[in-house]
Structures are given as C-alpha cells and as structure tokens.
Amino acid sequence: MALPRSDAERELARLVRAHDRWRGREVFNLLASENAVSPTARRYLASDLAGRYTLPLSTAFDGETIDNIYAGTRYTDRIERLANAAAARLFRARFATTRPLSGHIAALSALVPLLPRDARVLAIPPEQGGYDGYAPGYVPALLGHSIRPLPAAGPGHSVDAESAVATIRAERPQAVILGQSFFLFPYPLREISEAAHAVGALVFYDASHVLGLVAGGEFQDPLAEGADVLFGSTHKSFPGPQGGILATNREDLFAQIDPALVWRVFDNAHWNRIAGVAQTLLEMERVGPEYARTIVENARALGRALHDRGLPFVAADRGFTRSHQLHLDRAGLRERHGVAPGALARRLERQRLLIDLVGRVGTAEVTRLGLRPEEMPRLADLIVRAGLLGERVAPEVLAWRRGYRSLRFA
C-alpha cells in the first residue's frame, strides 16, 4: 500500500519536473562545463544499479583470498570491464578505469599513489586560466605538494613551448600537470613531455574540459604525444553523466593507481554511473569524430558571428578557439558595452540563453542538440539582442529550442 506523499515530497517532485522541463526543453545551454546525457545512458542511471554497492578488492579474509567482499556482482563486474575496455580503446590506452567519481577525484587517484608528499609540481595558475583545484591552498595543501607556476600567456592563456621547457629545466619538478578551466588551444605536448621526462618528471594531462574532443580525435592525443597519465571529467565536452575517467599506457603506473582506488582515494564506485559512462563511450566510438569536429566548427563559427556583431572575444586572430570554449574579452566587454560578464550572463538567462558568469561560452550541448555552424549567426543574433540591446527574445528562443526534441550523436 502506497503511503500518501508529504508536502515536501510533492514540492520536490514539482521542482524536479520543472528543472527537467526548463533545462531539457526550454533553454539553449552554452555553459562550457555541461552537456546532455543520451536517453539510454539516463535509463541506466535510473536502473537497479543505482542502489548497489560492491567492493572489488582482492584481499585475504579468514585465510581465504576473495576478489569482492559482496556477492551478487556477476553483472556489475562485467559492466565495469566493458566500460574500462571501451575507455582504453577510445583514448588509445593500454589501461583505463571508469571508477573515479569525478574528474577531480580522477586527478587525486593518480597523484596520491604516484607522487611523494613533498613533490614539486608545475601547474598553470588560476589567474592564467588554470584549474583552481591545483592552486596552493587546495590539492597541493591536501597532499603536501609544493606547487609552482607553469606559465600560460596571452589571449587564450596559451602555453608556449620554449617558456614551458625553460621552466621545467629550471624547476626540475617531480610532475607537470597540464589542464585548464579556460582551455582554448592544444599544448605543445611533445616538447613539454620530452623536457619533463629528461628531469625525471611525470606528465599528467587533465582533459576534463576537452575529453570529448580528445575522444573524437579533434584536439590532441595526449598519451601518444607523451603524457604519462590522462584523466578528466565525463560531463563537459564528453557527453556523459558526471564522473571521471583515468587512462595510461604505462603498466608500472597503473599497477600503483588501480589498488589505490579502494580505501585510499575513495571506497565504492557508482555502478549506475559506470553503466551510463560505458554507454557514452560506446556512442563516442561510433560518432565521436563527427561530434567533436562539429563542436569545434560551431565554436569558431559562433565566435566569428558574435565578434562581428560587436561582442568582443579573445584570440580572434587565431580563429577564437580549437576547443568547445569561447572566452569573452572581459575588459573589452566592460569598456565597449559597460557590462561585466556576470551581468551579461544574468541578462541572457532571463531570455533562456545560458552562459557562465566568468566569461566562457561553450558549444558542446547545442551541438549535441543538432545545431550546425550555419545556424550560429542566428544564435549570435539572439545573444546580442538579449545581452547587449536588452530585447525580450525568450519567446523566439523557446520556439526554436522546442524544435530539437531528440539528441544527435546519441
């Protein structure tokens, strides 16, 4: 017999339905950190796997060697093997794991077992587009690492090969972490890796933002170009549910990483998420190259269209981007239009257009919906009319958005 729902339960149901309607059917999402999950992967997220708990760990107990503390895992074990094999194929790796619960935890899963607590690490500073998690007060403080800046300069926070090599030779770190929150262009990875390996340093490539582009062969191939370990989030340019992936070609490194996943960095994995990520990996094997190529084409086309309409972006002389991101010229925006990125984002949100409040515009999700480069001028018109001219364009956005009822590349 079903119990009557409380007022709070009814309110929760209303909020979830409203969110699904708002974000799923009524806005164009241009947030660089988000994407749309395929219907099949969403079904797996809501499957019985969501409530299951397993502990795959080879250990001795009462004189018996066991591979998993729990029974009933015959299918979860096979799902994980399928997911890991797909990840290894897609990222051209010998070894991969889909267990990490996020990109940040995937980073910890590599850094904790592979680096000593007093390691000197080079990473791009947040003020130069780097990930805040690698700033001195965060992961380095947690793990006892000494963090030093790897410079990224100019519009787009690009890493120059000559400057990076000189920094590596001068600092002689134990590790170099490549990865940015503001991420427009590939790295000179071969030169950086050669210099890092010459001083005995490992190269970690945090592909959180560009993982979908790497999977599609569109951005760069980190492991083939010299990175020792690749990791990242599975919900940005990669169109999966939130989670993390870690991959490497080095058996010696994976032999240290894999055992550290249990009871060190985390305990149980989320098996419904692993099934959803597996589905996304398999989808990307089929459509990844076209999907990644279209994301970048859309980003460059949208950048040109917005720039031509008076909205300033960095790196215009370099085609704006080679990734899914565009970066507003924040100083130019204030000088030319008297508005900060945050205020611009709030204006756009009221008209059903979403960008983030720090000046990034992303094309991963609108590409997943099916928008093509030839439609970017129309999208740019709506953004400029709503953001700069203060026009009410929400009805036009809603009518256009409702024409996309299913995902492409899924």
HUHUTA-V25530 format. One line per field, one symbol per residue. ss: DSSP state (@ for helix, = for strand, . for the rest). phi: phi as a letter, one per 40 degrees, with the letter a starting at -180 (. if undefined). burial: 1 if it has 16 or more other ideal C-beta (glycine too) atoms within 10 Angstrom, else 0. A space follows every 50 residues. Layout:
ss: ???
phi: ???
burial: ???
//
This chain:
ss: ......@@@@@@@@@@@@@@@@@@@..==.........@@@@@@@..@@@ @....======..=====.....@@@@@@@@@@@@@@@@@....===... ..@@@@@@@@@@@@.....====..@@@.=.@@@....@@@@@..====. ..=....=..@@@@@@@@@@@...====.=........@@@@@@@@@@.. .=====....@@@@@.............=====..........=====.. @@@@@@@@@@.=...=....@@@@@@@@@@@@@@@@@@@@@@@@@@@@@@ @@@@@@@@....=..@@@......====.@@@@@@@@...@@@@@@@@@@ ..==.....===.@@@@@@...@@@@@@@@@@@@@@@......@@@@@@@ @.........
phi: .cccccdccccccccccccdccccabbccbccbbabccdccccccccddc bcbbbcacacafgbcbcacbcgbdccccccccccccccccbfbcbabbcd caccccccccccccbcccccbcaccdcbgccdcccdcbddccbgcccbcc cbbgdgfccccccccccccccfccabbbiacbbbbcccccccccccccbg ccbbbccdcbdcccccgbcabdccchccbbaicbbbcccbcciabbaacc cccccccccccbgbcabccbcccccccddcdcccccbddcccccdccccc ccdccccccgccbcgccbggabbcbbbcccccccccbgbcdcccccdccc bgbbbccbhbbbbcccccchcbdcccdcccdccccccbcgccbdcccccc cccbcaccfa
burial: 00000000000000000000000000111111111111001001100010 01011100000000000000001001001101110111011110111111 11111111111111100011111111011110111000110010101101 11000111110001101100101111111111111111101110110000 11111111111111110111011011111111111111111111111111 00110010011100110011111111111111110001001101111111 11111110001111100001111111111100100000001001101100 11111100111111111110101011001101111111000011011001 1001001111
//
